[in-house]
Amino acid sequence: MKILDAICAKGLPKRDLKNANRVNLLALLWAATLMLSTYLTEGEQLNGVILTIVFSLHTLIGIAMLVSYRHFLIQLDEMERKVQLDALALSVGVTIICFSSYSILENGATVPPLNAAYLIALMALTYMVGIIKGRINYR
């Protein structure tokens, strides 16, 4: 039950839930534009104009997501801000360690080149685990 409460952000004020939902929606849109660009690139359907539009849209949504996340962090109480920042630190640390370790294997031609999408997924999953762990520990 504690895990479900942590996932659902039970106990957060409505303002924080609204801000978190805005960030999550922008993250979903950002990921969708990344998937769209990957699909169009693989299908060789990206010409100069479409590439510029997709790139611009993806970048603008990413900037909006970043600004929205910063706003979300500023308005949090100290405990939830600590949970968020600890989760960010965990996700960045795990991603750096995994990337550097994988690059050693890649340089030794043991594994294929790393797809950046895997690093983004690893970072997102580790961040989610950090949020859940933090909410369970601090609530």
Disulfide bonds with the S-S distance in Angstrom:
none
